[in-house]
């Protein structure tokens, strides 16, 4: 039995930098969050080929290239001000809203 999924510090459309693995140093946009596996899919990173069978009506048969999963421990959120992957923390604003803050420069990372 798998452990329950934990809260992810990433959101869809965030820009992340890969810090380990074959795609190390590359940046991309988060397409899908997969909390059950603690992983994400990043646009045009960790590509693999899949042989697909046509369904006769819409999908063409052939080799399709898709994005593979990357574990969230292998990526860092990119700060707009710093320009590279940094760790983040949560901070509560005066209006009660919780936002992600860069631990290096203190910049708010959530696009409000």
Phi and psi restraints in degrees (value plus and minus 20) as a CYANA .aco file:
   2 UNK   PHI    -105.5   -65.5
   2 UNK   PSI     126.5   166.5
   3 UNK   PHI     -89.6   -49.6
   3 UNK   PSI     133.4   173.4
   4 UNK   PHI     -84.4   -44.4
   4 UNK   PSI     128.7   168.7
   5 UNK   PHI     -88.1   -48.1
   5 UNK   PSI     119.1   159.1
   6 UNK   PHI    -113.2   -73.2
   6 UNK   PSI     146.6   186.6
   7 UNK   PHI     -89.0   -49.0
   7 UNK   PSI     113.7   153.7
   8 UNK   PHI    -117.3   -77.3
   8 UNK   PSI     121.8   161.8
   9 UNK   PHI    -109.5   -69.5
   9 UNK   PSI     -12.0    28.0
  10 UNK   PHI    -131.3   -91.3
  10 UNK   PSI     138.1   178.1
  11 UNK   PHI    -151.3  -111.3
  11 UNK   PSI     142.5   182.5
  12 UNK   PHI     -81.2   -41.2
  12 UNK   PSI     123.6   163.6
  13 UNK   PHI      53.5    93.5
  13 UNK   PSI     -12.9    27.1
  14 UNK   PHI     -91.7   -51.7
  14 UNK   PSI     131.3   171.3
  15 UNK   PHI    -115.7   -75.7
  15 UNK   PSI     105.9   145.9
  16 UNK   PHI    -144.6  -104.6
  16 UNK   PSI     137.5   177.5
  17 UNK   PHI    -138.2   -98.2
  17 UNK   PSI     113.4   153.4
  18 UNK   PHI    -101.1   -61.1
  18 UNK   PSI     109.4   149.4
  19 UNK   PHI    -127.4   -87.4
  19 UNK   PSI     -28.2    11.8
  20 UNK   PHI    -174.5  -134.5
  20 UNK   PSI     138.0   178.0
  21 UNK   PHI      82.5   122.5
  21 UNK   PSI    -193.4  -153.4
  22 UNK   PHI     -90.7   -50.7
  22 UNK   PSI     -38.3     1.7
  23 UNK   PHI    -120.8   -80.8
  23 UNK   PSI       0.3    40.3
  24 UNK   PHI     -76.7   -36.7
  24 UNK   PSI     113.7   153.7
  25 UNK   PHI      71.8   111.8
  25 UNK   PSI     -31.8     8.2
  26 UNK   PHI    -107.6   -67.6
  26 UNK   PSI     131.7   171.7
  27 UNK   PHI    -137.0   -97.0
  27 UNK   PSI     132.7   172.7
  28 UNK   PHI    -187.4  -147.4
  28 UNK   PSI     151.7   191.7
  29 UNK   PHI    -114.9   -74.9
  29 UNK   PSI     117.3   157.3
  30 UNK   PHI     -91.6   -51.6
  30 UNK   PSI     104.8   144.8
  31 UNK   PHI    -113.8   -73.8
  31 UNK   PSI     -68.9   -28.9
  32 UNK   PHI    -158.4  -118.4
  32 UNK   PSI     118.0   158.0
  33 UNK   PHI    -119.4   -79.4
  33 UNK   PSI     114.1   154.1
  34 UNK   PHI    -142.5  -102.5
  34 UNK   PSI      65.7   105.7
  35 UNK   PHI     -86.5   -46.5
  35 UNK   PSI     -44.8    -4.8
  36 UNK   PHI     -83.6   -43.6
  36 UNK   PSI     -55.6   -15.6
  37 UNK   PHI    -123.0   -83.0
  37 UNK   PSI     -18.0    22.0
  38 UNK   PHI      33.2    73.2
  38 UNK   PSI      25.1    65.1
  39 UNK   PHI    -157.3  -117.3
  39 UNK   PSI     149.1   189.1
  40 UNK   PHI    -157.2  -117.2
  40 UNK   PSI     146.2   186.2
  41 UNK   PHI    -135.6   -95.6
  41 UNK   PSI     109.0   149.0
  42 UNK   PHI    -131.9   -91.9
  42 UNK   PSI     118.1   158.1
  43 UNK   PHI     -78.5   -38.5
  43 UNK   PSI     104.0   144.0
  44 UNK   PHI      40.1    80.1
  44 UNK   PSI       6.2    46.2
  45 UNK   PHI    -144.9  -104.9
  45 UNK   PSI     127.7   167.7
  46 UNK   PHI      38.0    78.0
  46 UNK   PSI      28.6    68.6
  47 UNK   PHI     -93.0   -53.0
  47 UNK   PSI     124.8   164.8
  48 UNK   PHI    -161.4  -121.4
  48 UNK   PSI     140.7   180.7
  49 UNK   PHI    -125.3   -85.3
  49 UNK   PSI     118.8   158.8
  50 UNK   PHI    -148.1  -108.1
  50 UNK   PSI     110.0   150.0
  51 UNK   PHI    -104.4   -64.4
  51 UNK   PSI      97.5   137.5
  52 UNK   PHI    -131.3   -91.3
  52 UNK   PSI     119.9   159.9
  53 UNK   PHI    -110.0   -70.0
  53 UNK   PSI     118.4   158.4
  54 UNK   PHI     -92.0   -52.0
  54 UNK   PSI     129.3   169.3
  55 UNK   PHI    -116.5   -76.5
  55 UNK   PSI     -15.5    24.5
  56 UNK   PHI      71.1   111.1
  56 UNK   PSI     -42.1    -2.1
  57 UNK   PHI    -137.5   -97.5
  57 UNK   PSI     -77.4   -37.4
  58 UNK   PHI    -132.1   -92.1
  58 UNK   PSI     -70.8   -30.8
  59 UNK   PHI    -101.3   -61.3
  59 UNK   PSI     110.8   150.8
  60 UNK   PHI    -100.2   -60.2
  60 UNK   PSI     122.0   162.0
  61 UNK   PHI     -95.5   -55.5
  61 UNK   PSI     136.2   176.2
  62 UNK   PHI     123.6   163.6
  62 UNK   PSI    -186.5  -146.5
  63 UNK   PHI    -116.1   -76.1
  63 UNK   PSI     103.7   143.7
  64 UNK   PHI    -132.2   -92.2
  64 UNK   PSI     115.7   155.7
  65 UNK   PHI    -121.4   -81.4
  65 UNK   PSI     108.6   148.6
  66 UNK   PHI    -153.0  -113.0
  66 UNK   PSI     144.2   184.2
  67 UNK   PHI    -101.1   -61.1
  67 UNK   PSI     115.6   155.6
  68 UNK   PHI    -111.9   -71.9
  68 UNK   PSI     151.9   191.9
  69 UNK   PHI    -100.3   -60.3
  69 UNK   PSI     128.8   168.8
  70 UNK   PHI    -148.7  -108.7
  70 UNK   PSI     111.7   151.7
  71 UNK   PHI     -87.4   -47.4
  71 UNK   PSI     123.2   163.2
  72 UNK   PHI     -86.3   -46.3
  72 UNK   PSI     -39.7     0.3
  73 UNK   PHI     -93.2   -53.2
  73 UNK   PSI     -32.6     7.4
  74 UNK   PHI    -119.0   -79.0
  74 UNK   PSI     -11.7    28.3
  75 UNK   PHI    -151.7  -111.7
  75 UNK   PSI     134.4   174.4
  76 UNK   PHI    -148.1  -108.1
  76 UNK   PSI     123.5   163.5
  77 UNK   PHI     -89.6   -49.6
  77 UNK   PSI     115.6   155.6
  78 UNK   PHI    -109.6   -69.6
  78 UNK   PSI     107.5   147.5
  79 UNK   PHI    -103.6   -63.6
  79 UNK   PSI     116.1   156.1
  80 UNK   PHI     -85.9   -45.9
  80 UNK   PSI     -57.1   -17.1
  81 UNK   PHI     -97.8   -57.8
  81 UNK   PSI     -65.9   -25.9
  82 UNK   PHI     -93.9   -53.9
  82 UNK   PSI     -54.3   -14.3
  83 UNK   PHI      63.8   103.8
  83 UNK   PSI     -14.5    25.5
  84 UNK   PHI    -163.1  -123.1
  84 UNK   PSI     154.8   194.8
  85 UNK   PHI     -89.2   -49.2
  85 UNK   PSI     109.8   149.8
  86 UNK   PHI    -158.4  -118.4
  86 UNK   PSI     139.4   179.4
  87 UNK   PHI     -96.2   -56.2
  87 UNK   PSI     139.6   179.6
  88 UNK   PHI    -155.4  -115.4
  88 UNK   PSI     143.2   183.2
  89 UNK   PHI    -155.5  -115.5
  89 UNK   PSI     145.9   185.9
  90 UNK   PHI    -119.1   -79.1
  90 UNK   PSI     122.2   162.2
  91 UNK   PHI    -158.3  -118.3
  91 UNK   PSI     121.9   161.9
  92 UNK   PHI    -116.8   -76.8
  92 UNK   PSI     105.6   145.6
  93 UNK   PHI    -102.2   -62.2
  93 UNK   PSI     154.4   194.4
  94 UNK   PHI     -83.0   -43.0
  94 UNK   PSI     -53.1   -13.1
  95 UNK   PHI    -102.0   -62.0
  95 UNK   PSI     -15.4    24.6
  96 UNK   PHI      71.3   111.3
  96 UNK   PSI     -22.1    17.9
  97 UNK   PHI    -102.0   -62.0
  97 UNK   PSI     118.4   158.4
  98 UNK   PHI    -116.8   -76.8
  98 UNK   PSI     110.1   150.1
  99 UNK   PHI    -149.2  -109.2
  99 UNK   PSI     141.6   181.6
 100 UNK   PHI    -110.9   -70.9
 100 UNK   PSI     116.7   156.7
 101 UNK   PHI    -145.7  -105.7
 101 UNK   PSI     117.6   157.6
 102 UNK   PHI     -86.8   -46.8
 102 UNK   PSI     112.3   152.3
 103 UNK   PHI     -98.2   -58.2
 103 UNK   PSI     -34.7     5.3
 104 UNK   PHI    -108.6   -68.6
 104 UNK   PSI     -69.9   -29.9
 105 UNK   PHI    -132.0   -92.0
 105 UNK   PSI     -31.9     8.1
 106 UNK   PHI      63.8   103.8
 106 UNK   PSI     -13.2    26.8
 107 UNK   PHI     -92.7   -52.7
 107 UNK   PSI     120.0   160.0
 108 UNK   PHI     -92.1   -52.1
 108 UNK   PSI     105.8   145.8
 109 UNK   PHI    -115.1   -75.1
 109 UNK   PSI     -36.0     4.0
 110 UNK   PHI     -97.3   -57.3
 110 UNK   PSI     113.7   153.7
 111 UNK   PHI    -104.7   -64.7
 111 UNK   PSI      83.5   123.5
